[in-house]
């Protein structure tokens, strides 16, 4: 019974080995027939031919790899079965030696024979199970072949999709090149804009510096105007005091003139006309008092004018801090106010003021086009406006 089993196994292995030897040739012939059928039925372009060649090569490589793997597995199985057969042969020889040695003990070995029969029945059952497994494997192989056909059709569709994707990729590459050119142009524009921004920032910084300088100048002018307004207020109070003194002097002059008239009348009545002629006339005193009064009035008016002009200039500077187009007019106004202040100080101090010796004559002109502060003050002192 064991010999039958071994012979059956050897026959099965040889049949499987022959099938694995013949299957590549059958597969190649099938592929050749299918290729001829496809070439006869379908007009192919060069790209599709190359794609199909690549597909056939890939399929052939896959089938070859699969067959090689299957062959390796079958070789391993056959090797394992050969080893098992050798082991079984050794066991069979050993058993034959034992049988020859134990022929005398055949009766005792009936039990062992029954056990062997049961084991044989188990092996037969195992062989039947192997047959069923083999049938299942054949069915799975058929299913795999159907799946392989489906995969081939899917692979052909994927190759067509790959060709379309390559065309799309070429279009995308052209779009990417155009976008690169556009990005380069945008970079150039960005560089120019950055340069413009840096220039504008520099100009803004310069304008801020000029604005801060002008603000400091305005603050200094405000302080100066405040000091000048304070000094003008002091001079106005001094002028008021002098006007009061002038009024007192007028009253005294009037009293003195009345006394002089009385004395002249008495001297004329007494016949002393020469002594009356030597006395100072009334007109001289009145003229001096009138001139002093006129100078004080002019100084008061000039002080009031300077105070009003300085207040107006301070308001203009506060309202026009950010305007730089009228600097010339503002500077001219500041110079005029300063000249009026110098002239007012000289008029308040009188003919003995040291300012008059420092100022040039009103008739002399500066050869330069610019009018200096001294020339302005001399012209105002020479022609005071009432």
C-alpha positions as CSV (number, residue, x, y, z in Angstrom):
1,X,0.0,0.0,0.0
2,X,2.8,2.4,0.8
3,X,4.4,1.6,-2.6
4,X,1.2,2.6,-4.3
5,X,1.1,5.8,-2.4
6,X,4.7,6.6,-3.3
7,X,4.1,5.8,-7.0
8,X,1.1,8.0,-7.0
9,X,3.0,10.8,-5.5
10,X,5.9,10.4,-7.9
11,X,3.4,10.4,-10.8
12,X,1.7,13.5,-9.6
13,X,5.0,15.3,-9.1
14,X,6.2,14.3,-12.6
15,X,2.9,15.5,-14.1
16,X,3.1,18.8,-12.3
17,X,6.7,19.2,-13.4
18,X,5.8,18.5,-17.0
19,X,2.9,21.0,-16.8
20,X,5.3,23.7,-15.5
21,X,7.7,22.9,-18.3
22,X,5.1,23.1,-21.0
23,X,3.1,26.1,-19.6
24,X,5.6,28.8,-20.8
25,X,5.5,27.5,-24.4
26,X,1.7,27.4,-24.3
27,X,1.6,30.9,-22.8
28,X,3.9,32.2,-25.4
29,X,1.8,30.7,-28.2
30,X,-1.4,32.1,-26.6
31,X,0.3,35.6,-26.4
32,X,1.4,35.3,-30.0
33,X,-2.1,34.4,-31.2
34,X,-3.6,37.2,-29.2
35,X,-1.1,39.7,-30.5
36,X,-1.8,38.6,-34.1
37,X,-5.5,38.9,-33.4
38,X,-5.1,42.4,-32.0
39,X,-2.8,43.5,-34.8
40,X,-5.3,42.2,-37.4
41,X,-8.4,43.8,-35.7
42,X,-7.0,47.1,-34.5
43,X,-5.1,49.9,-36.5
44,X,-2.3,50.9,-34.1
45,X,-0.4,54.2,-34.0
46,X,3.3,54.3,-33.1
47,X,2.6,55.5,-29.6
48,X,0.0,52.8,-29.1
49,X,2.4,50.2,-30.5
50,X,5.1,51.3,-28.1
51,X,2.7,51.4,-25.3
52,X,1.4,47.9,-26.2
53,X,4.9,46.6,-26.5
54,X,5.7,48.0,-23.1
55,X,2.5,46.5,-21.8
56,X,3.3,43.1,-23.3
57,X,6.8,43.3,-22.0
58,X,5.5,44.2,-18.6
59,X,3.0,41.4,-18.8
60,X,5.5,38.9,-20.0
61,X,7.9,40.0,-17.3
62,X,5.1,39.6,-14.7
63,X,4.1,36.2,-16.1
64,X,7.7,35.1,-16.3
65,X,8.3,36.2,-12.8
66,X,5.1,34.5,-11.6
67,X,6.0,31.3,-13.4
68,X,9.5,31.4,-12.1
69,X,8.1,31.9,-8.6
70,X,5.7,29.1,-9.2
71,X,8.4,26.9,-10.6
72,X,10.6,27.7,-7.6
73,X,7.8,26.9,-5.3
74,X,7.1,23.6,-7.1
75,X,10.7,22.8,-7.1
76,X,10.8,23.4,-3.4
77,X,7.7,21.2,-3.1
78,X,9.2,18.5,-5.3
79,X,12.5,18.7,-3.3
80,X,10.6,18.4,-0.1
81,X,8.6,15.5,-1.6
82,X,11.8,13.9,-2.8
83,X,13.3,14.3,0.6
84,X,10.2,12.8,2.0
85,X,10.3,10.0,-0.6
86,X,13.9,9.3,0.4
87,X,13.0,9.3,4.0
88,X,10.1,7.0,3.2
89,X,12.4,4.8,1.1
90,X,14.7,4.6,4.0
91,X,11.8,3.8,6.2
92,X,10.6,1.2,3.7
93,X,14.0,-0.5,3.7
94,X,14.1,-0.4,7.3
95,X,10.6,-1.8,7.5
96,X,11.5,-4.5,4.9
97,X,14.5,-5.5,7.1
98,X,12.2,-5.5,10.1
99,X,9.6,-7.6,8.2
100,X,12.3,-10.1,7.2
101,X,13.4,-10.2,10.7
102,X,9.9,-10.3,12.2
103,X,8.3,-12.8,9.9
104,X,8.2,-15.1,12.9
105,X,6.2,-12.5,14.7
106,X,3.5,-12.0,12.0
107,X,0.7,-13.1,14.4
108,X,1.7,-10.5,16.9
109,X,1.9,-7.9,14.2
110,X,-1.8,-8.2,13.2
111,X,-2.6,-5.5,15.6
112,X,0.1,-3.4,14.2
113,X,-1.2,-4.2,10.7
114,X,-4.7,-3.0,11.7
115,X,-3.1,0.2,13.0
116,X,-1.3,0.6,9.7
117,X,-4.6,0.0,7.9
118,X,-6.2,2.7,10.0
119,X,-3.3,5.0,9.3
120,X,-3.6,4.2,5.6
121,X,-7.2,5.0,5.8
122,X,-6.2,8.3,7.4
123,X,-3.7,8.9,4.6
124,X,-6.3,8.1,2.0
125,X,-8.6,10.6,3.7
126,X,-5.7,13.1,3.7
127,X,-5.1,12.4,0.0
128,X,-8.8,13.0,-0.7
129,X,-8.5,16.3,1.2
130,X,-5.5,17.2,-0.9
131,X,-7.5,16.4,-4.1
132,X,-10.2,18.7,-2.9
133,X,-7.6,21.4,-2.1
134,X,-6.1,20.9,-5.5
135,X,-9.5,21.3,-7.1
136,X,-10.0,24.5,-5.1
137,X,-6.6,25.8,-6.1
138,X,-7.5,25.1,-9.8
139,X,-10.7,27.1,-9.4
140,X,-8.7,29.9,-7.8
141,X,-6.2,29.8,-10.6
142,X,-9.1,30.1,-13.1
143,X,-10.5,33.0,-11.2
144,X,-7.0,34.6,-11.1
145,X,-6.8,34.1,-14.9
146,X,-10.1,35.9,-15.3
147,X,-8.9,38.7,-12.9
148,X,-5.7,38.8,-15.0
149,X,-7.7,39.4,-18.1
150,X,-9.6,42.2,-16.3
151,X,-6.4,43.7,-15.2
152,X,-5.0,43.6,-18.7
153,X,-8.0,45.5,-20.0
154,X,-7.7,47.9,-17.1
155,X,-4.0,48.3,-17.9
156,X,-4.8,49.2,-21.5
157,X,-7.2,51.8,-20.2
158,X,-4.6,53.1,-17.8
159,X,-2.1,53.4,-20.6
160,X,-4.6,55.5,-22.6
161,X,-5.1,57.7,-19.5
162,X,-1.3,58.0,-19.1
163,X,-1.1,59.3,-22.6
164,X,-3.8,61.9,-21.9
165,X,-2.0,62.9,-18.7
166,X,1.3,63.3,-20.6
167,X,-0.5,65.7,-23.0
168,X,-2.0,67.6,-20.0
169,X,1.5,67.7,-18.4
170,X,3.0,69.3,-21.5
171,X,0.2,71.9,-21.4
172,X,0.9,72.5,-17.7
173,X,4.6,72.9,-18.4
174,X,3.9,75.6,-21.0
175,X,1.6,77.3,-18.5
176,X,4.3,77.0,-15.8
177,X,6.9,78.6,-18.1
178,X,4.5,81.5,-18.9
179,X,3.9,81.9,-15.1
180,X,7.7,81.9,-14.5
181,X,8.1,84.7,-17.1
182,X,5.2,86.6,-15.4
183,X,6.8,86.0,-12.0
184,X,10.1,87.4,-13.2
185,X,8.3,90.5,-14.5
186,X,6.5,90.9,-11.2
187,X,9.9,90.5,-9.4
188,X,11.3,93.4,-11.5
189,X,8.2,95.5,-10.7
190,X,8.6,94.6,-7.0
191,X,12.3,95.8,-7.1
192,X,11.3,99.0,-8.7
193,X,8.5,99.6,-6.2
194,X,10.9,98.8,-3.4
195,X,13.3,101.4,-4.7
196,X,10.4,103.9,-5.0
197,X,9.4,103.1,-1.5
198,X,12.9,103.6,-0.1
199,X,13.1,107.0,-1.9
200,X,9.7,107.9,-0.5
201,X,10.7,106.9,3.0
202,X,13.9,109.0,2.7
203,X,11.8,111.9,1.5
204,X,9.3,111.3,4.4
205,X,12.2,111.2,6.9
206,X,13.6,114.5,5.5
207,X,10.2,116.1,5.6
208,X,9.7,114.9,9.2
209,X,13.1,116.3,10.1
210,X,12.2,119.6,8.4
211,X,8.8,119.6,10.1
212,X,10.5,119.0,13.5
213,X,12.9,121.8,12.8
214,X,10.1,124.1,11.9
215,X,8.1,123.1,14.9
216,X,11.2,123.9,17.1
217,X,11.5,127.2,15.3
218,X,7.8,127.9,15.9
219,X,8.2,127.1,19.5
220,X,11.3,129.4,19.8
221,X,9.3,132.1,17.9
222,X,6.4,131.6,20.3
223,X,8.7,132.0,23.3
224,X,10.3,135.0,21.7
225,X,6.8,136.5,20.9
226,X,5.8,135.8,24.5
227,X,8.9,137.5,25.8
228,X,8.3,140.4,23.4
229,X,4.7,140.7,24.3
230,X,5.7,140.7,28.0
231,X,8.3,143.4,27.3
232,X,5.7,145.3,25.2
233,X,3.4,145.1,28.1
234,X,6.1,146.5,30.4
235,X,6.9,149.2,27.9
236,X,3.2,150.0,27.6
237,X,3.0,150.4,31.4
238,X,6.1,152.6,31.2
239,X,4.5,154.6,28.4
240,X,1.4,155.0,30.5
241,X,3.5,156.3,33.3
242,X,5.4,158.6,30.9
243,X,2.1,159.9,29.6
244,X,1.0,160.6,33.1
245,X,4.3,162.4,33.7
246,X,3.7,164.3,30.4
247,X,0.3,165.3,31.5
248,X,1.7,166.6,34.8
249,X,4.4,168.4,32.8
250,X,1.7,170.0,30.6
251,X,-0.1,171.2,33.7
252,X,3.1,172.6,35.1
253,X,3.9,174.2,31.7
254,X,0.4,175.7,31.6
255,X,0.9,177.1,35.1
256,X,4.3,178.4,34.1
257,X,2.9,180.0,31.0
258,X,0.1,181.6,33.0
259,X,2.7,183.1,35.4
260,X,4.8,184.2,32.5
261,X,1.8,186.0,30.9
262,X,1.1,187.7,34.2
263,X,4.8,188.7,34.5
264,X,4.8,190.0,30.9
265,X,1.6,191.9,31.5
266,X,3.0,193.4,34.7
267,X,6.3,194.4,32.9
268,X,4.4,196.0,30.0
269,X,2.3,198.0,32.4
270,X,5.5,199.0,34.2
271,X,7.2,200.0,30.8
272,X,9.9,197.2,30.9
273,X,9.4,195.8,27.4
274,X,13.1,194.7,27.0
275,X,13.0,192.4,30.0
276,X,9.7,190.9,28.6
277,X,11.5,190.2,25.3
278,X,14.3,188.4,27.0
279,X,11.9,185.9,28.7
280,X,11.3,182.6,26.8
281,X,8.1,182.6,24.7
282,X,5.2,180.3,25.4
283,X,5.3,178.7,22.0
284,X,8.7,177.0,22.6
285,X,7.6,175.2,25.7
286,X,4.3,174.2,24.1
287,X,6.2,172.9,21.0
288,X,8.6,170.8,23.1
289,X,5.7,169.4,25.1
290,X,3.8,168.7,21.9
291,X,6.8,166.9,20.4
292,X,7.3,164.8,23.5
293,X,3.6,164.0,23.5
294,X,3.7,163.0,19.8
295,X,6.7,160.7,20.3
296,X,5.0,159.0,23.3
297,X,1.8,158.6,21.3
298,X,3.7,157.1,18.3
299,X,5.6,154.8,20.6
300,X,2.3,153.6,22.2
301,X,0.7,153.1,18.8
302,X,3.8,151.2,17.6
303,X,3.8,149.0,20.7
304,X,0.1,148.2,20.3
305,X,0.7,147.4,16.6
306,X,3.7,145.2,17.4
307,X,1.7,143.3,20.0
308,X,-1.2,142.7,17.6
309,X,1.1,141.6,14.8
310,X,3.1,139.2,17.0
311,X,-0.2,137.6,18.2
312,X,-1.5,137.3,14.6
313,X,1.9,135.8,13.6
314,X,1.8,133.2,16.4
315,X,-1.8,132.2,15.4
316,X,-0.6,131.8,11.8
317,X,2.3,129.7,12.8
318,X,0.1,127.4,14.9
319,X,-2.4,127.0,12.1
320,X,0.1,126.5,9.3
321,X,2.6,124.1,10.9
322,X,2.4,121.7,8.0
323,X,2.4,124.3,5.2
324,X,5.9,125.2,3.8
325,X,5.0,127.2,0.7
326,X,4.7,130.6,2.6
327,X,8.0,130.6,4.5
328,X,9.1,133.8,2.8
329,X,6.1,135.9,3.8
330,X,6.4,134.6,7.4
331,X,10.1,135.4,7.6
332,X,9.3,138.9,6.2
333,X,6.7,139.4,8.8
334,X,9.1,138.3,11.6
335,X,11.8,140.7,10.3
336,X,9.3,143.6,10.2
337,X,8.1,142.9,13.8
338,X,11.7,142.7,15.0
339,X,12.5,146.0,13.2
340,X,9.5,147.7,14.9
341,X,10.6,146.4,18.3
342,X,14.1,147.9,17.8
343,X,12.6,151.2,16.6
344,X,10.1,151.2,19.5
345,X,13.0,150.7,22.0
346,X,15.0,153.5,20.4
347,X,12.0,155.8,20.5
348,X,11.2,155.0,24.1
349,X,14.8,155.6,25.1
350,X,14.9,159.0,23.4
351,X,17.6,160.8,21.4
352,X,20.3,159.6,23.8
353,X,19.6,155.9,23.0
354,X,22.7,153.9,22.0
355,X,20.6,152.1,19.4
356,X,20.6,155.2,17.1
357,X,24.4,155.2,17.0
358,X,24.5,151.5,16.0
359,X,21.9,151.9,13.2
360,X,23.0,153.2,9.7
361,X,21.5,156.3,8.1
362,X,18.1,156.0,6.5
363,X,19.4,157.4,3.2
364,X,22.2,154.8,2.8
365,X,21.1,151.6,1.0
366,X,22.6,148.1,1.2
367,X,24.2,147.1,-2.1
368,X,22.8,143.6,-1.6
369,X,19.2,142.9,-2.5
370,X,18.4,141.7,1.0
371,X,17.2,144.4,3.4
372,X,18.9,144.0,6.8
373,X,17.2,144.4,10.2
374,X,19.3,147.6,10.9
375,X,18.0,149.2,7.7
376,X,14.4,148.4,8.5
377,X,14.8,149.8,12.1
378,X,16.5,153.0,10.8
379,X,13.7,153.6,8.2
380,X,11.0,153.1,10.9
381,X,12.8,155.5,13.3
382,X,13.3,158.1,10.5
383,X,9.6,157.9,9.5
384,X,7.5,156.7,12.4
385,X,3.9,155.9,11.4
386,X,1.2,157.2,13.5
